Amino acid sequence: MSVLRNLMNYIGDDMFKIEFYDEKFKQSFNPMVKLEVVASGFRFLEGPAWHHKTETLYFSDIMGNGIYKYMDDEISLFRENSYLANGNTFNRWVSWLPVNMVRAECP
């Protein structure tokens, strides 16, 4: 199957969509589930990480320079200056670890 044909294989509506590049991955989604916008106003989101003990989703707004958390149907600012964090994860002890971009300067 060509990549171009796979780009047209998605679920969603006119506001947003999820594109699938692998048929096996697509099978893990229920096409009957309605996608909904829970917040807006961010500049560039990346790096979602799920904390299973607190049932909290952490994500970065890179251009907004902040890290947010989504818990109990509410979004709040978790870290105001993220130092351009573009990823989040948790280690095996469930400690939060941000991933920051590094600006390299050439002489």
C-alpha positions as CSV (number, residue, x, y, z in Angstrom):
1,M,0.0,0.0,0.0
2,S,1.4,3.4,-0.9
3,V,2.2,6.1,1.6
4,L,-0.1,8.5,-0.3
5,R,-3.0,6.1,-0.1
6,N,-2.3,5.7,3.7
7,L,-2.5,9.5,4.2
8,M,-6.1,9.4,3.2
9,N,-6.9,6.7,5.8
10,Y,-8.1,8.5,8.9
11,I,-10.9,9.0,11.4
12,G,-12.1,12.4,12.5
13,D,-14.0,15.4,11.1
14,D,-13.2,18.8,9.5
15,M,-11.6,20.1,12.8
16,F,-9.0,17.5,13.3
17,K,-8.2,13.9,12.4
18,I,-6.0,11.0,13.3
19,E,-4.0,9.6,10.3
20,F,-3.1,6.0,10.2
21,Y,0.0,4.7,8.5
22,D,-0.3,1.1,9.7
23,E,-3.4,-1.1,9.4
24,K,-2.6,-3.0,12.6
25,F,-2.4,0.3,14.6
26,K,-5.7,1.5,13.1
27,Q,-7.4,-1.7,14.4
28,S,-6.8,-0.5,18.0
29,F,-9.1,2.5,17.5
30,N,-12.9,2.4,17.6
31,P,-14.2,4.4,14.6
32,M,-17.5,5.0,16.5
33,V,-15.9,7.0,19.2
34,K,-16.5,10.7,18.7
35,L,-13.4,12.9,19.0
36,E,-13.8,16.2,20.9
37,V,-11.8,19.3,21.5
38,V,-11.2,19.7,25.3
39,A,-9.1,22.8,25.1
40,S,-7.7,25.3,22.6
41,G,-5.4,28.3,22.5
42,F,-2.1,26.4,22.6
43,R,0.6,27.2,20.1
44,F,2.3,23.8,19.3
45,L,1.5,20.7,21.4
46,E,3.8,17.7,21.7
47,G,5.1,15.1,24.1
48,P,2.0,13.6,25.7
49,A,2.7,11.2,28.7
50,W,0.2,9.3,30.7
51,H,0.7,8.9,34.5
52,H,-1.2,5.8,35.3
53,K,-1.3,6.2,39.1
54,T,-2.9,9.7,39.1
55,E,-4.7,9.2,35.7
56,T,-3.2,12.4,34.4
57,L,-2.1,13.4,30.9
58,Y,1.0,15.7,30.7
59,F,1.8,17.5,27.5
60,S,4.0,20.3,26.3
61,D,3.2,23.5,24.5
62,I,6.6,24.1,23.0
63,M,6.1,27.6,21.5
64,G,4.0,28.6,24.5
65,N,7.0,27.4,26.7
66,G,4.8,25.6,29.2
67,I,3.8,22.1,30.4
68,Y,0.2,21.3,31.1
69,K,-1.7,18.5,32.8
70,Y,-5.1,17.2,32.0
71,M,-6.8,15.6,35.1
72,D,-10.4,15.2,36.1
73,D,-11.6,17.0,33.0
74,E,-9.6,20.1,33.8
75,I,-6.4,21.5,32.2
76,S,-3.9,23.4,34.3
77,L,-0.4,24.8,33.9
78,F,2.0,22.3,35.4
79,R,5.3,24.2,34.7
80,E,5.3,27.8,33.4
81,N,8.9,27.9,32.0
82,S,9.4,24.5,30.3
83,Y,12.7,25.5,28.7
84,L,11.1,24.5,25.4
85,A,10.4,21.0,26.5
86,N,9.1,18.9,23.6
87,G,8.5,15.6,25.4
88,N,7.5,14.1,28.7
89,T,7.9,10.6,30.1
90,F,8.0,8.8,33.4
91,N,10.8,6.5,34.6
92,R,10.2,3.1,36.2
93,W,9.8,4.8,39.6
94,V,7.0,6.9,38.1
95,S,9.0,10.2,38.4
96,W,8.2,12.8,35.7
97,L,11.0,13.5,33.2
98,P,10.8,16.4,30.7
99,V,12.7,16.3,27.5
100,N,14.2,19.6,26.5
101,M,15.5,20.9,23.2
102,V,19.1,22.0,23.1
103,R,20.2,24.9,21.0
104,A,23.5,24.2,19.4
105,E,25.6,27.1,18.3
106,C,28.2,26.6,15.6
107,P,31.4,28.8,15.8
